Amino acid sequence: MMSSIRTRVLWIYGTILFLFLGASAAITPLYPLYHEQWHASLPMLQAAFAIYALTLLLALLCFGALSDHLGRRPVIWLAIAVEIVAMFQFSVAGGIADVIRGRALQGLATGIATSALSAGLQDAHRERGGLISGMVPMGSMAALALGSAFLVRFAPDPLHFVFWLLAAGLVMSAGALFAVPETVSRIPGVFASLRPRIHVPFSARGAMLRIAPANIAVWALAGLLLSLGPAIARLASHNNGGALLGGTVVAVVMTPALVAMTVHLRGVNAFLLRRGAVAVLVGLPLVLIGLHIVSLPVFLVGAAIAGAGLGLTVQGALRTIVPLAEAHERAGLAASYFVMSYLAFSAPAFVAGFAVRTCGLRVTTDAYVALLLILTALTLRGLSRDRVMTEAYSAPNS
């Protein structure tokens, strides 16, 4: 593939991925408004969070390898069409039930698009494509959550305006796809590929198991901060702040994640995973301290440090597994990685949302963070043990 065409593919696929994943966070600052204007309860808001994750996971399981058979562009066009319908659903929503229906469609579209776009980026350039796949989620969630918060505060029709803008961007991205070539040849087995399954190439299975504990820990952290983070931040700020605070929490988590990934572009994979675990172990206690002493600055500093840990861990995980797949296996591997990640992102946060009703937000957050600290500490211990064993094995041969 010529260099100019490769660059065009990276830019266009990266921009479309930015829109899809950013749109998933653009709704977060609106939750306080749904609560205030529509009297939506916390379980209903959590249902909107959960249905998105559920349909996304189902889409990854059923359609994750589809672009390996049909090609990247047809599958991306299908995802864009479904996403535009979801944006229209949000833009005319008059109640939380409309939002839940829109989130179901959005999860379906994002699941279809994510594996196809990630695989297409890696088709164009393995190293740069893998970096973009890992970095775009952080930057897009930070930018569009904060941008949505400002639109809610200052734009007309705050409940709907951001979705009209996103729909317009998606229409333009559909047209931009005509400017890039197909990056993979079609292969037979389309209908067989629709059977729900996890497809991890044999060559990548050991690496996937090694990165799983750290990856699960940081995505569960992201799920906590993106679903309950705005509510926790309100407690840490004497219940002050609305949409702008919600967008700020997402940006404070995701911006350091992006910065950490950018600064450590050439770090060793195991080093990135270890440093990510250390950042999480430092940041999460500060989140709890900020909550209990009612200090928003302390809370935000802790969230930012933990966010950097999220970025480093995702960077290390993707760089460990991406090079191990052949071209016709990339979409399936990407789908499997995102299934694991989004299960960790959604399931614990969904359970926590209902635990809040019986235990309260503070107790639920304490228990959630304690479990994450234990898992992260075990991850760091395992990484350190692997390092010692590797050094011990290589010493006699040096």
TADA-V935035 format. One record per residue. D_CENTER is the distance of its C-alpha to the mean C-alpha in Angstrom with 2 decimals. Layout:
BEGIN
[[D_CENTER] [D_CENTER]]
END
This chain:
BEGIN
[[29.32] [30.81] [29.12] [29.06] [27.58] [24.91] [23.99] [23.97] [21.62] [19.15] [19.44] [19.32] [16.53] [14.43] [15.40] [14.61] [11.05] [10.94] [12.50] [10.45] [6.96] [9.15] [11.14] [8.72] [9.05] [12.65] [13.98] [13.30] [16.47] [18.46] [18.41] [21.39] [23.27] [22.81] [24.23] [27.05] [28.12] [27.50] [27.95] [24.82] [24.66] [21.81] [21.72] [21.51] [18.59] [16.88] [17.94] [16.12] [12.85] [13.86] [15.18] [12.05] [10.35] [13.80] [14.47] [11.21] [12.22] [15.77] [15.08] [13.50] [16.54] [19.05] [18.06] [15.93] [19.11] [20.76] [20.46] [22.23] [25.16] [25.22] [23.81] [20.64] [22.05] [23.32] [20.08] [18.15] [21.00] [20.74] [17.06] [18.02] [20.97] [19.13] [16.63] [19.76] [21.35] [18.46] [18.81] [22.53] [22.16] [20.40] [22.98] [25.90] [24.59] [27.35] [25.95] [23.05] [23.92] [23.24] [19.79] [19.05] [20.41] [18.33] [15.07] [16.34] [16.96] [13.68] [11.85] [14.56] [14.26] [10.56] [11.20] [14.34] [13.10] [10.13] [12.56] [15.41] [14.00] [12.74] [16.16] [17.98] [16.77] [18.00] [21.15] [21.94] [21.54] [20.26] [19.70] [18.64] [16.53] [14.61] [14.25] [13.04] [10.39] [9.10] [9.99] [9.23] [5.53] [7.19] [10.33] [9.56] [7.96] [10.92] [13.41] [13.06] [12.76] [15.81] [17.48] [17.23] [18.73] [21.58] [22.24] [22.49] [24.94] [27.01] [26.66] [28.73] [27.48] [24.48] [23.12] [22.96] [23.35] [19.76] [19.29] [22.45] [21.20] [17.96] [20.25] [22.55] [19.94] [18.95] [22.68] [23.21] [20.44] [22.15] [25.33] [23.93] [23.18] [26.98] [27.17] [25.47] [27.02] [25.73] [24.40] [25.21] [28.35] [28.39] [29.29] [30.75] [29.18] [27.07] [28.00] [27.69] [24.10] [23.28] [24.21] [21.24] [20.73] [18.70] [19.91] [19.68] [22.50] [25.18] [24.90] [21.29] [21.73] [23.07] [20.36] [17.63] [19.60] [19.97] [16.36] [15.38] [16.53] [14.84] [11.46] [11.89] [13.09] [10.40] [7.55] [10.39] [11.04] [7.80] [8.66] [12.13] [11.82] [9.87] [12.19] [15.35] [15.00] [17.04] [19.63] [19.93] [20.36] [23.06] [24.91] [24.74] [26.26] [28.98] [27.08] [27.18] [24.59] [22.81] [20.36] [20.61] [19.87] [16.74] [15.45] [16.78] [14.90] [11.44] [13.05] [14.71] [11.71] [9.67] [12.98] [14.36] [11.35] [12.06] [15.75] [15.77] [14.30] [16.89] [19.69] [19.24] [19.09] [22.00] [21.64] [22.54] [19.73] [21.27] [21.92] [18.30] [17.38] [20.40] [19.87] [16.27] [17.83] [20.61] [18.51] [16.80] [20.38] [21.67] [19.14] [18.84] [22.63] [22.74] [20.32] [22.85] [25.80] [24.69] [24.38] [27.78] [29.75] [28.24] [27.19] [24.30] [24.61] [24.36] [21.31] [19.53] [20.75] [19.44] [15.95] [16.10] [17.40] [14.85] [12.10] [14.08] [14.07] [10.31] [10.62] [13.75] [12.69] [9.85] [12.56] [15.18] [13.58] [12.92] [16.31] [17.92] [17.18] [16.88] [20.61] [21.79] [21.34] [23.90] [23.29] [23.81] [21.43] [18.34] [16.71] [17.49] [16.13] [12.79] [12.72] [13.80] [11.23] [8.34] [10.81] [11.23] [7.69] [7.16] [10.77] [10.39] [7.71] [10.15] [13.60] [14.61] [13.51] [15.39] [18.36] [18.36] [18.62] [21.77] [23.06] [23.28] [26.06] [28.26] [27.45] [26.38] [23.36] [24.76] [25.67] [22.44] [20.49] [23.08] [22.75] [18.94] [18.98] [22.01] [20.37] [17.44] [20.20] [22.16] [19.46] [18.63] [22.39] [22.98] [20.39] [22.19] [25.49] [24.63] [23.58] [26.79] [28.87] [27.65] [28.56] [31.98] [32.68] [31.80] [34.08] [36.79] [36.74] [36.90] [39.51] [42.54] [41.67] [41.30]]
END
